[in-house]
Amino acid sequence: MEQQRKSSPGFYKGVAAVFFFLGALFVWAAIRQHSWFFGAFGAITLFNGFMSILKSVAATEINK
């Protein structure tokens, strides 16, 4: 049987914080430069942050 490594919820929270920071930076750049390109990257990055939070919650439930 294969062993599965338990995921650390703290890791996903840290990754989410980085995604939210970068997403906010991209959204700020989009507003400042009136660029849809930065806006699209900002939206995708913020979405990745939300998905990382969900992964953190799932990892917490699995590790209980």
All heavy atoms as TSV, in Angstrom:
chain	resi	resn	atom	element	x	y	z
A	1	MET	N	N	0.830	-1.189	0.000
A	1	MET	CA	C	0.000	0.000	0.000
A	1	MET	C	C	0.875	1.254	0.000
A	1	MET	O	O	1.929	1.273	0.613
A	1	MET	CB	C	-0.874	0.041	1.246
A	1	MET	CG	C	-2.011	-0.892	1.233
A	1	MET	SD	S	-3.077	-0.489	2.623
A	1	MET	CE	C	-4.393	-1.547	2.279
A	2	GLU	N	N	0.389	2.264	-0.676
A	2	GLU	CA	C	1.121	3.521	-0.718
A	2	GLU	C	C	0.808	4.345	0.517
A	2	GLU	O	O	-0.325	4.375	0.990
A	2	GLU	CB	C	0.719	4.315	-1.956
A	2	GLU	CG	C	1.169	3.695	-3.247
A	2	GLU	CD	C	0.783	4.560	-4.430
A	2	GLU	OE1	O	0.718	5.782	-4.272
A	2	GLU	OE2	O	0.521	3.986	-5.491
A	3	GLN	N	N	1.824	5.003	1.019
A	3	GLN	CA	C	1.611	5.898	2.144
A	3	GLN	C	C	1.334	7.297	1.613
A	3	GLN	O	O	1.974	7.745	0.668
A	3	GLN	CB	C	2.829	5.935	3.053
A	3	GLN	CG	C	3.068	4.657	3.800
A	3	GLN	CD	C	4.284	4.798	4.708
A	3	GLN	OE1	O	5.077	5.693	4.559
A	3	GLN	NE2	N	4.397	3.874	5.645
A	4	GLN	N	N	0.385	7.966	2.245
A	4	GLN	CA	C	0.083	9.335	1.869
A	4	GLN	C	C	0.656	10.277	2.908
A	4	GLN	O	O	0.558	10.018	4.102
A	4	GLN	CB	C	-1.424	9.560	1.773
A	4	GLN	CG	C	-2.058	8.893	0.588
A	4	GLN	CD	C	-3.534	9.254	0.479
A	4	GLN	OE1	O	-4.148	9.659	1.441
A	4	GLN	NE2	N	-4.076	9.097	-0.701
A	5	ARG	N	N	1.265	11.340	2.439
A	5	ARG	CA	C	1.775	12.349	3.350
A	5	ARG	C	C	0.634	13.261	3.749
A	5	ARG	O	O	-0.194	13.631	2.929
A	5	ARG	CB	C	2.859	13.168	2.681
A	5	ARG	CG	C	4.126	12.385	2.460
A	5	ARG	CD	C	5.186	13.185	1.773
A	5	ARG	NE	N	5.258	14.535	2.307
A	5	ARG	CZ	C	5.931	15.518	1.740
A	5	ARG	NH1	N	6.568	15.304	0.630
A	5	ARG	NH2	N	5.969	16.711	2.280
A	6	LYS	N	N	0.600	13.621	5.018
A	6	LYS	CA	C	-0.420	14.542	5.472
A	6	LYS	C	C	-0.007	15.960	5.118
A	6	LYS	O	O	1.134	16.350	5.316
A	6	LYS	CB	C	-0.632	14.413	6.979
A	6	LYS	CG	C	-1.265	13.097	7.360
A	6	LYS	CD	C	-1.614	13.076	8.814
A	6	LYS	CE	C	-2.331	11.773	9.137
A	6	LYS	NZ	N	-2.751	11.724	10.517
A	7	SER	N	N	-0.941	16.709	4.571
A	7	SER	CA	C	-0.660	18.077	4.182
A	7	SER	C	C	-0.747	18.996	5.388
A	7	SER	O	O	-1.583	18.814	6.264
A	7	SER	CB	C	-1.659	18.539	3.131
A	7	SER	OG	O	-1.578	17.720	2.001
A	8	SER	N	N	0.094	19.984	5.394
A	8	SER	CA	C	0.110	20.947	6.486
A	8	SER	C	C	-0.832	22.104	6.176
A	8	SER	O	O	-0.648	22.803	5.166
A	8	SER	CB	C	1.524	21.480	6.678
A	8	SER	OG	O	1.522	22.547	7.582
A	9	PRO	N	N	-1.845	22.342	7.025
A	9	PRO	CA	C	-2.736	23.477	6.791
A	9	PRO	C	C	-2.004	24.813	6.836
A	9	PRO	O	O	-2.363	25.748	6.133
A	9	PRO	CB	C	-3.757	23.379	7.925
A	9	PRO	CG	C	-3.664	21.984	8.423
A	9	PRO	CD	C	-2.275	21.529	8.151
A	10	GLY	N	N	-0.954	24.895	7.643
A	10	GLY	CA	C	-0.187	26.134	7.743
A	10	GLY	C	C	0.492	26.503	6.438
A	10	GLY	O	O	0.615	27.680	6.089
A	11	PHE	N	N	0.939	25.490	5.700
A	11	PHE	CA	C	1.563	25.741	4.399
A	11	PHE	C	C	0.567	26.393	3.454
A	11	PHE	O	O	0.888	27.384	2.781
A	11	PHE	CB	C	2.079	24.426	3.801
A	11	PHE	CG	C	2.522	24.556	2.381
A	11	PHE	CD1	C	3.731	25.153	2.075
A	11	PHE	CD2	C	1.729	24.080	1.351
A	11	PHE	CE1	C	4.142	25.277	0.754
A	11	PHE	CE2	C	2.129	24.188	0.035
A	11	PHE	CZ	C	3.339	24.795	-0.264
A	12	TYR	N	N	-0.648	25.854	3.398
A	12	TYR	CA	C	-1.650	26.405	2.492
A	12	TYR	C	C	-2.088	27.807	2.920
A	12	TYR	O	O	-2.391	28.652	2.082
A	12	TYR	CB	C	-2.856	25.471	2.396
A	12	TYR	CG	C	-2.518	24.180	1.685
A	12	TYR	CD1	C	-2.529	22.970	2.354
A	12	TYR	CD2	C	-2.179	24.183	0.351
A	12	TYR	CE1	C	-2.201	21.792	1.710
A	12	TYR	CE2	C	-1.854	23.011	-0.313
A	12	TYR	CZ	C	-1.870	21.820	0.376
A	12	TYR	OH	O	-1.541	20.665	-0.274
A	13	LYS	N	N	-2.099	28.073	4.214
A	13	LYS	CA	C	-2.427	29.425	4.677
A	13	LYS	C	C	-1.345	30.408	4.257
A	13	LYS	O	O	-1.645	31.537	3.875
A	13	LYS	CB	C	-2.603	29.432	6.192
A	13	LYS	CG	C	-3.883	28.767	6.637
A	13	LYS	CD	C	-4.006	28.789	8.143
A	13	LYS	CE	C	-5.249	28.021	8.578
A	13	LYS	NZ	N	-5.349	27.947	10.035
A	14	GLY	N	N	-0.098	29.984	4.335
A	14	GLY	CA	C	0.999	30.839	3.885
A	14	GLY	C	C	0.940	31.118	2.396
A	14	GLY	O	O	1.147	32.250	1.946
A	15	VAL	N	N	0.646	30.081	1.630
A	15	VAL	CA	C	0.516	30.243	0.179
A	15	VAL	C	C	-0.653	31.164	-0.145
A	15	VAL	O	O	-0.559	32.018	-1.039
A	15	VAL	CB	C	0.353	28.867	-0.501
A	15	VAL	CG1	C	-0.035	29.010	-1.963
A	15	VAL	CG2	C	1.625	28.058	-0.372
A	16	ALA	N	N	-1.751	31.022	0.592
A	16	ALA	CA	C	-2.905	31.893	0.370
A	16	ALA	C	C	-2.548	33.346	0.644
A	16	ALA	O	O	-2.962	34.248	-0.096
A	16	ALA	CB	C	-4.074	31.458	1.243
A	17	ALA	N	N	-1.781	33.596	1.699
A	17	ALA	CA	C	-1.369	34.968	2.014
A	17	ALA	C	C	-0.541	35.561	0.875
A	17	ALA	O	O	-0.719	36.730	0.496
A	17	ALA	CB	C	-0.592	34.987	3.320
A	18	VAL	N	N	0.351	34.755	0.308
A	18	VAL	CA	C	1.169	35.228	-0.816
A	18	VAL	C	C	0.280	35.512	-2.025
A	18	VAL	O	O	0.431	36.546	-2.698
A	18	VAL	CB	C	2.267	34.195	-1.168
A	18	VAL	CG1	C	2.976	34.549	-2.463
A	18	VAL	CG2	C	3.257	34.087	-0.019
A	19	PHE	N	N	-0.667	34.630	-2.303
A	19	PHE	CA	C	-1.581	34.845	-3.431
A	19	PHE	C	C	-2.408	36.113	-3.227
A	19	PHE	O	O	-2.611	36.889	-4.167
A	19	PHE	CB	C	-2.519	33.653	-3.624
A	19	PHE	CG	C	-1.929	32.533	-4.430
A	19	PHE	CD1	C	-2.072	31.220	-4.018
A	19	PHE	CD2	C	-1.254	32.768	-5.616
A	19	PHE	CE1	C	-1.549	30.176	-4.756
A	19	PHE	CE2	C	-0.723	31.729	-6.367
A	19	PHE	CZ	C	-0.876	30.437	-5.936
A	20	PHE	N	N	-2.916	36.335	-2.017
A	20	PHE	CA	C	-3.713	37.533	-1.768
A	20	PHE	C	C	-2.875	38.798	-1.918
A	20	PHE	O	O	-3.340	39.801	-2.455
A	20	PHE	CB	C	-4.375	37.485	-0.391
A	20	PHE	CG	C	-5.539	36.549	-0.316
A	20	PHE	CD1	C	-5.651	35.648	0.721
A	20	PHE	CD2	C	-6.535	36.557	-1.272
A	20	PHE	CE1	C	-6.723	34.779	0.800
A	20	PHE	CE2	C	-7.611	35.698	-1.220
A	20	PHE	CZ	C	-7.709	34.803	-0.173
A	21	PHE	N	N	-1.628	38.757	-1.452
A	21	PHE	CA	C	-0.751	39.914	-1.604
A	21	PHE	C	C	-0.492	40.210	-3.080
A	21	PHE	O	O	-0.622	41.350	-3.534
A	21	PHE	CB	C	0.569	39.688	-0.859
A	21	PHE	CG	C	1.565	40.777	-1.103
A	21	PHE	CD1	C	1.413	42.010	-0.485
A	21	PHE	CD2	C	2.641	40.572	-1.953
A	21	PHE	CE1	C	2.331	43.030	-0.722
A	21	PHE	CE2	C	3.557	41.584	-2.191
A	21	PHE	CZ	C	3.405	42.817	-1.578
A	22	LEU	N	N	-0.128	39.163	-3.835
A	22	LEU	CA	C	0.144	39.358	-5.261
A	22	LEU	C	C	-1.117	39.779	-6.021
A	22	LEU	O	O	-1.052	40.620	-6.922
A	22	LEU	CB	C	0.720	38.080	-5.867
A	22	LEU	CG	C	2.143	37.726	-5.439
A	22	LEU	CD1	C	2.539	36.374	-6.008
A	22	LEU	CD2	C	3.117	38.797	-5.873
A	23	GLY	N	N	-2.256	39.192	-5.651
A	23	GLY	CA	C	-3.513	39.563	-6.299
A	23	GLY	C	C	-3.851	41.022	-6.060
A	23	GLY	O	O	-4.279	41.731	-6.980
A	24	ALA	N	N	-3.661	41.480	-4.824
A	24	ALA	CA	C	-3.923	42.889	-4.518
A	24	ALA	C	C	-2.968	43.791	-5.303
A	24	ALA	O	O	-3.364	44.860	-5.794
A	24	ALA	CB	C	-3.776	43.132	-3.023
A	25	LEU	N	N	-1.727	43.359	-5.444
A	25	LEU	CA	C	-0.751	44.131	-6.211
A	25	LEU	C	C	-1.161	44.218	-7.681
A	25	LEU	O	O	-1.098	45.295	-8.291
A	25	LEU	CB	C	0.620	43.471	-6.074
A	25	LEU	CG	C	1.822	44.276	-6.499
A	25	LEU	CD1	C	2.010	45.467	-5.576
A	25	LEU	CD2	C	3.060	43.388	-6.451
A	26	PHE	N	N	-1.608	43.112	-8.248
A	26	PHE	CA	C	-2.060	43.121	-9.645
A	26	PHE	C	C	-3.310	43.975	-9.829
A	26	PHE	O	O	-3.437	44.704	-10.822
A	26	PHE	CB	C	-2.334	41.700	-10.146
A	26	PHE	CG	C	-1.096	40.924	-10.500
A	26	PHE	CD1	C	-0.930	39.627	-10.056
A	26	PHE	CD2	C	-0.109	41.477	-11.288
A	26	PHE	CE1	C	0.193	38.899	-10.380
A	26	PHE	CE2	C	1.036	40.761	-11.622
A	26	PHE	CZ	C	1.183	39.462	-11.160
A	27	VAL	N	N	-4.249	43.891	-8.897
A	27	VAL	CA	C	-5.468	44.707	-9.001
A	27	VAL	C	C	-5.120	46.184	-8.893
A	27	VAL	O	O	-5.649	47.025	-9.629
A	27	VAL	CB	C	-6.502	44.270	-7.936
A	27	VAL	CG1	C	-7.638	45.272	-7.842
A	27	VAL	CG2	C	-7.037	42.887	-8.260
A	28	TRP	N	N	-4.208	46.517	-7.978
A	28	TRP	CA	C	-3.768	47.905	-7.847
A	28	TRP	C	C	-3.133	48.390	-9.153
A	28	TRP	O	O	-3.403	49.500	-9.619
A	28	TRP	CB	C	-2.776	48.025	-6.686
A	28	TRP	CG	C	-2.164	49.383	-6.570
A	28	TRP	CD1	C	-2.736	50.508	-6.057
A	28	TRP	CD2	C	-0.865	49.761	-7.017
A	28	TRP	NE1	N	-1.857	51.555	-6.150
A	28	TRP	CE2	C	-0.702	51.129	-6.739
A	28	TRP	CE3	C	0.180	49.066	-7.619
A	28	TRP	CZ2	C	0.457	51.811	-7.034
A	28	TRP	CZ3	C	1.344	49.758	-7.922
A	28	TRP	CH2	C	1.471	51.104	-7.627
A	29	ALA	N	N	-2.285	47.540	-9.761
A	29	ALA	CA	C	-1.650	47.906	-11.028
A	29	ALA	C	C	-2.691	48.068	-12.128
A	29	ALA	O	O	-2.578	48.961	-12.971
A	29	ALA	CB	C	-0.613	46.866	-11.420
A	30	ALA	N	N	-3.716	47.234	-12.116
A	30	ALA	CA	C	-4.771	47.318	-13.129
A	30	ALA	C	C	-5.540	48.628	-13.000
A	30	ALA	O	O	-5.850	49.281	-14.008
A	30	ALA	CB	C	-5.721	46.133	-12.996
A	31	ILE	N	N	-5.832	49.009	-11.772
A	31	ILE	CA	C	-6.575	50.256	-11.555
A	31	ILE	C	C	-5.699	51.452	-11.926
A	31	ILE	O	O	-6.152	52.397	-12.581
A	31	ILE	CB	C	-7.057	50.331	-10.096
A	31	ILE	CG1	C	-8.131	49.273	-9.858
A	31	ILE	CG2	C	-7.568	51.721	-9.767
A	31	ILE	CD1	C	-8.506	49.093	-8.403
A	32	ARG	N	N	-4.444	51.390	-11.517
A	32	ARG	CA	C	-3.544	52.519	-11.764
A	32	ARG	C	C	-3.254	52.707	-13.250
A	32	ARG	O	O	-3.189	53.827	-13.748
A	32	ARG	CB	C	-2.249	52.308	-11.001
A	32	ARG	CG	C	-1.295	53.451	-11.121
A	32	ARG	CD	C	-0.084	53.251	-10.265
A	32	ARG	NE	N	0.910	54.235	-10.616
A	32	ARG	CZ	C	1.294	55.203	-9.814
A	32	ARG	NH1	N	0.772	55.293	-8.624
A	32	ARG	NH2	N	2.195	56.065	-10.209
A	33	GLN	N	N	-3.053	51.610	-13.979
A	33	GLN	CA	C	-2.685	51.702	-15.386
A	33	GLN	C	C	-3.856	51.480	-16.335
A	33	GLN	O	O	-3.664	51.466	-17.548
A	33	GLN	CB	C	-1.581	50.698	-15.692
A	33	GLN	CG	C	-0.307	50.969	-14.943
A	33	GLN	CD	C	0.804	50.005	-15.308
A	33	GLN	OE1	O	0.648	49.178	-16.199
A	33	GLN	NE2	N	1.914	50.115	-14.616
A	34	HIS	N	N	-5.046	51.266	-15.790
A	34	HIS	CA	C	-6.241	50.996	-16.606
A	34	HIS	C	C	-5.983	49.850	-17.580
A	34	HIS	O	O	-6.244	49.945	-18.772
A	34	HIS	CB	C	-6.679	52.249	-17.370
A	34	HIS	CG	C	-6.914	53.428	-16.500
A	34	HIS	ND1	N	-8.000	53.521	-15.668
A	34	HIS	CD2	C	-6.194	54.554	-16.300
A	34	HIS	CE1	C	-7.947	54.656	-15.008
A	34	HIS	NE2	N	-6.856	55.309	-15.367
A	35	SER	N	N	-5.458	48.745	-17.028
A	35	SER	CA	C	-5.059	47.607	-17.850
A	35	SER	C	C	-5.908	46.387	-17.518
A	35	SER	O	O	-5.937	45.951	-16.369
A	35	SER	CB	C	-3.579	47.291	-17.600
A	35	SER	OG	O	-3.222	46.084	-18.209
A	36	TRP	N	N	-6.568	45.830	-18.504
A	36	TRP	CA	C	-7.351	44.621	-18.286
A	36	TRP	C	C	-6.431	43.428	-18.058
A	36	TRP	O	O	-6.809	42.463	-17.408
A	36	TRP	CB	C	-8.289	44.348	-19.463
A	36	TRP	CG	C	-7.562	44.003	-20.723
A	36	TRP	CD1	C	-7.167	44.852	-21.708
A	36	TRP	CD2	C	-7.112	42.697	-21.125
A	36	TRP	NE1	N	-6.500	44.166	-22.693
A	36	TRP	CE2	C	-6.450	42.838	-22.364
A	36	TRP	CE3	C	-7.204	41.435	-20.562
A	36	TRP	CZ2	C	-5.891	41.769	-23.033
A	36	TRP	CZ3	C	-6.634	40.366	-21.238
A	36	TRP	CH2	C	-6.002	40.543	-22.459
A	37	PHE	N	N	-5.214	43.491	-18.617
A	37	PHE	CA	C	-4.257	42.404	-18.480
A	37	PHE	C	C	-3.897	42.182	-17.010
A	37	PHE	O	O	-3.964	41.062	-16.504
A	37	PHE	CB	C	-3.000	42.733	-19.299
A	37	PHE	CG	C	-1.988	41.630	-19.320
A	37	PHE	CD1	C	-2.172	40.524	-20.119
A	37	PHE	CD2	C	-0.845	41.712	-18.545
A	37	PHE	CE1	C	-1.240	39.505	-20.152
A	37	PHE	CE2	C	0.097	40.704	-18.572
A	37	PHE	CZ	C	-0.101	39.597	-19.373
A	38	PHE	N	N	-3.535	43.249	-16.300
A	38	PHE	CA	C	-3.230	43.132	-14.884
A	38	PHE	C	C	-4.481	42.763	-14.089
A	38	PHE	O	O	-4.412	42.043	-13.089
A	38	PHE	CB	C	-2.634	44.422	-14.325
A	38	PHE	CG	C	-1.199	44.639	-14.703
A	38	PHE	CD1	C	-0.814	45.798	-15.355
A	38	PHE	CD2	C	-0.231	43.694	-14.397
A	38	PHE	CE1	C	0.507	46.009	-15.691
A	38	PHE	CE2	C	1.096	43.903	-14.740
A	38	PHE	CZ	C	1.460	45.061	-15.389
A	39	GLY	N	N	-5.629	43.243	-14.523
A	39	GLY	CA	C	-6.881	42.907	-13.851
A	39	GLY	C	C	-7.194	41.423	-13.944
A	39	GLY	O	O	-7.633	40.800	-12.972
A	40	ALA	N	N	-6.950	40.850	-15.104
A	40	ALA	CA	C	-7.191	39.417	-15.286
A	40	ALA	C	C	-6.242	38.599	-14.421
A	40	ALA	O	O	-6.654	37.640	-13.756
A	40	ALA	CB	C	-7.022	39.043	-16.758
A	41	PHE	N	N	-4.970	38.977	-14.400
A	41	PHE	CA	C	-4.009	38.273	-13.546
A	41	PHE	C	C	-4.375	38.436	-12.077
A	41	PHE	O	O	-4.230	37.494	-11.286
A	41	PHE	CB	C	-2.581	38.773	-13.797
A	41	PHE	CG	C	-1.849	37.968	-14.809
A	41	PHE	CD1	C	-1.984	38.240	-16.160
A	41	PHE	CD2	C	-1.031	36.934	-14.416
A	41	PHE	CE1	C	-1.309	37.491	-17.100
A	41	PHE	CE2	C	-0.355	36.176	-15.353
A	41	PHE	CZ	C	-0.493	36.448	-16.690
A	42	GLY	N	N	-4.839	39.623	-11.700
A	42	GLY	CA	C	-5.243	39.852	-10.316
A	42	GLY	C	C	-6.415	38.980	-9.920
A	42	GLY	O	O	-6.427	38.386	-8.842
A	43	ALA	N	N	-7.409	38.879	-10.800
A	43	ALA	CA	C	-8.581	38.059	-10.500
A	43	ALA	C	C	-8.200	36.584	-10.375
A	43	ALA	O	O	-8.649	35.894	-9.451
A	43	ALA	CB	C	-9.629	38.243	-11.597
A	44	ILE	N	N	-7.375	36.102	-11.274
A	44	ILE	CA	C	-6.942	34.703	-11.220
A	44	ILE	C	C	-6.130	34.438	-9.957
A	44	ILE	O	O	-6.301	33.407	-9.290
A	44	ILE	CB	C	-6.134	34.344	-12.484
A	44	ILE	CG1	C	-7.048	34.340	-13.709
A	44	ILE	CG2	C	-5.433	32.997	-12.335
A	44	ILE	CD1	C	-6.311	34.300	-15.030
A	45	THR	N	N	-5.269	35.371	-9.600
A	45	THR	CA	C	-4.426	35.200	-8.424
A	45	THR	C	C	-5.269	35.222	-7.149
A	45	THR	O	O	-5.027	34.427	-6.228
A	45	THR	CB	C	-3.346	36.292	-8.381
A	45	THR	OG1	O	-2.635	36.280	-9.620
A	45	THR	CG2	C	-2.373	36.055	-7.247
A	46	LEU	N	N	-6.246	36.118	-7.077
A	46	LEU	CA	C	-7.130	36.139	-5.909
A	46	LEU	C	C	-7.944	34.847	-5.817
A	46	LEU	O	O	-8.161	34.318	-4.720
A	46	LEU	CB	C	-8.049	37.357	-5.957
A	46	LEU	CG	C	-7.364	38.701	-5.719
A	46	LEU	CD1	C	-8.345	39.839	-5.964
A	46	LEU	CD2	C	-6.786	38.774	-4.324
A	47	PHE	N	N	-8.382	34.347	-6.972
A	47	PHE	CA	C	-9.100	33.068	-6.983
A	47	PHE	C	C	-8.214	31.944	-6.453
A	47	PHE	O	O	-8.669	31.091	-5.685
A	47	PHE	CB	C	-9.577	32.756	-8.413
A	47	PHE	CG	C	-10.352	31.484	-8.512
A	47	PHE	CD1	C	-11.636	31.404	-8.016
A	47	PHE	CD2	C	-9.786	30.359	-9.097
A	47	PHE	CE1	C	-12.352	30.216	-8.102
A	47	PHE	CE2	C	-10.483	29.183	-9.188
A	47	PHE	CZ	C	-11.773	29.106	-8.689
A	48	ASN	N	N	-6.948	31.946	-6.830
A	48	ASN	CA	C	-6.016	30.947	-6.310
A	48	ASN	C	C	-5.856	31.074	-4.798
A	48	ASN	O	O	-5.700	30.073	-4.099
A	48	ASN	CB	C	-4.648	31.075	-6.991
A	48	ASN	CG	C	-4.634	30.489	-8.370
A	48	ASN	OD1	O	-5.386	29.581	-8.671
A	48	ASN	ND2	N	-3.773	31.016	-9.220
A	49	GLY	N	N	-5.905	32.289	-4.285
A	49	GLY	CA	C	-5.854	32.491	-2.842
A	49	GLY	C	C	-7.045	31.869	-2.138
A	49	GLY	O	O	-6.894	31.207	-1.107
A	50	PHE	N	N	-8.229	32.066	-2.708
A	50	PHE	CA	C	-9.426	31.451	-2.122
A	50	PHE	C	C	-9.361	29.930	-2.188
A	50	PHE	O	O	-9.756	29.237	-1.246
A	50	PHE	CB	C	-10.702	31.961	-2.819
A	50	PHE	CG	C	-11.045	33.372	-2.473
A	50	PHE	CD1	C	-11.084	34.345	-3.453
A	50	PHE	CD2	C	-11.327	33.742	-1.162
A	50	PHE	CE1	C	-11.406	35.652	-3.140
A	50	PHE	CE2	C	-11.639	35.040	-0.833
A	50	PHE	CZ	C	-11.677	36.009	-1.825
A	51	MET	N	N	-8.849	29.408	-3.278
A	51	MET	CA	C	-8.723	27.956	-3.399
A	51	MET	C	C	-7.701	27.408	-2.395
A	51	MET	O	O	-7.884	26.314	-1.864
A	51	MET	CB	C	-8.332	27.566	-4.827
A	51	MET	CG	C	-9.390	27.904	-5.866
A	51	MET	SD	S	-11.020	27.216	-5.487
A	51	MET	CE	C	-10.711	25.501	-5.768
A	52	SER	N	N	-6.660	28.160	-2.114
A	52	SER	CA	C	-5.684	27.730	-1.111
A	52	SER	C	C	-6.295	27.704	0.282
A	52	SER	O	O	-5.976	26.831	1.091
A	52	SER	CB	C	-4.465	28.654	-1.125
A	52	SER	OG	O	-3.773	28.529	-2.334
A	53	ILE	N	N	-7.172	28.658	0.566
A	53	ILE	CA	C	-7.873	28.653	1.856
A	53	ILE	C	C	-8.753	27.410	1.965
A	53	ILE	O	O	-8.787	26.739	3.006
A	53	ILE	CB	C	-8.711	29.940	2.029
A	53	ILE	CG1	C	-7.797	31.140	2.216
A	53	ILE	CG2	C	-9.679	29.826	3.184
A	53	ILE	CD1	C	-7.023	31.156	3.515
A	54	LEU	N	N	-9.458	27.080	0.884
A	54	LEU	CA	C	-10.285	25.867	0.891
A	54	LEU	C	C	-9.422	24.620	1.073
A	54	LEU	O	O	-9.801	23.693	1.788
A	54	LEU	CB	C	-11.099	25.768	-0.396
A	54	LEU	CG	C	-12.211	26.794	-0.567
A	54	LEU	CD1	C	-12.873	26.619	-1.931
A	54	LEU	CD2	C	-13.234	26.667	0.544
A	55	LYS	N	N	-8.267	24.581	0.438
A	55	LYS	CA	C	-7.352	23.449	0.588
A	55	LYS	C	C	-6.848	23.351	2.027
A	55	LYS	O	O	-6.696	22.255	2.563
A	55	LYS	CB	C	-6.178	23.612	-0.385
A	55	LYS	CG	C	-5.226	22.473	-0.390
A	55	LYS	CD	C	-5.804	21.260	-1.070
A	55	LYS	CE	C	-4.723	20.216	-1.184
A	55	LYS	NZ	N	-5.169	19.015	-1.832
A	56	SER	N	N	-6.627	24.499	2.666
A	56	SER	CA	C	-6.205	24.515	4.059
A	56	SER	C	C	-7.284	23.935	4.960
A	56	SER	O	O	-6.996	23.148	5.878
A	56	SER	CB	C	-5.882	25.950	4.489
A	56	SER	OG	O	-5.692	26.027	5.864
A	57	VAL	N	N	-8.536	24.295	4.700
A	57	VAL	CA	C	-9.653	23.758	5.498
A	57	VAL	C	C	-9.767	22.246	5.279
A	57	VAL	O	O	-9.964	21.489	6.231
A	57	VAL	CB	C	-10.972	24.471	5.119
A	57	VAL	CG1	C	-12.173	23.790	5.733
A	57	VAL	CG2	C	-10.905	25.945	5.532
A	58	ALA	N	N	-9.612	21.804	4.030
A	58	ALA	CA	C	-9.684	20.377	3.732
A	58	ALA	C	C	-8.550	19.630	4.399
A	58	ALA	O	O	-8.749	18.530	4.949
A	58	ALA	CB	C	-9.657	20.148	2.230
A	59	ALA	N	N	-7.354	20.196	4.398
A	59	ALA	CA	C	-6.208	19.547	5.038
A	59	ALA	C	C	-6.416	19.465	6.557
A	59	ALA	O	O	-6.006	18.483	7.181
A	59	ALA	CB	C	-4.925	20.286	4.722
A	60	THR	N	N	-7.043	20.479	7.118
A	60	THR	CA	C	-7.334	20.458	8.554
A	60	THR	C	C	-8.303	19.337	8.891
A	60	THR	O	O	-8.129	18.625	9.879
A	60	THR	CB	C	-7.924	21.806	9.011
A	60	THR	OG1	O	-6.999	22.841	8.690
A	60	THR	CG2	C	-8.184	21.814	10.506
A	61	GLU	N	N	-9.323	19.151	8.053
A	61	GLU	CA	C	-10.313	18.109	8.291
A	61	GLU	C	C	-9.696	16.717	8.111
A	61	GLU	O	O	-10.028	15.802	8.849
A	61	GLU	CB	C	-11.503	18.267	7.336
A	61	GLU	CG	C	-12.331	19.511	7.609
A	61	GLU	CD	C	-12.984	19.492	8.962
A	61	GLU	OE1	O	-13.469	18.431	9.383
A	61	GLU	OE2	O	-12.994	20.542	9.615
A	62	ILE	N	N	-8.826	16.565	7.142
A	62	ILE	CA	C	-8.204	15.257	6.904
A	62	ILE	C	C	-7.271	14.885	8.035
A	62	ILE	O	O	-7.188	13.727	8.431
A	62	ILE	CB	C	-7.459	15.278	5.549
A	62	ILE	CG1	C	-8.461	15.322	4.405
A	62	ILE	CG2	C	-6.558	14.073	5.406
A	62	ILE	CD1	C	-7.835	15.540	3.046
A	63	ASN	N	N	-6.555	15.863	8.577
A	63	ASN	CA	C	-5.567	15.598	9.601
A	63	ASN	C	C	-6.162	15.409	10.984
A	63	ASN	O	O	-5.450	15.096	11.924
A	63	ASN	CB	C	-4.519	16.732	9.650
A	63	ASN	CG	C	-3.651	16.721	8.420
A	63	ASN	OD1	O	-3.502	15.705	7.763
A	63	ASN	ND2	N	-3.069	17.852	8.106
A	64	LYS	N	N	-7.460	15.571	11.127
A	64	LYS	CA	C	-8.087	15.394	12.458
A	64	LYS	C	C	-8.132	13.940	12.853
A	64	LYS	O	O	-8.193	13.036	12.146
A	64	LYS	CB	C	-9.490	15.977	12.461
A	64	LYS	CG	C	-9.471	17.469	12.598
A	64	LYS	CD	C	-10.885	17.970	12.779
A	64	LYS	CE	C	-10.842	19.469	12.973
A	64	LYS	NZ	N	-12.151	20.027	13.104
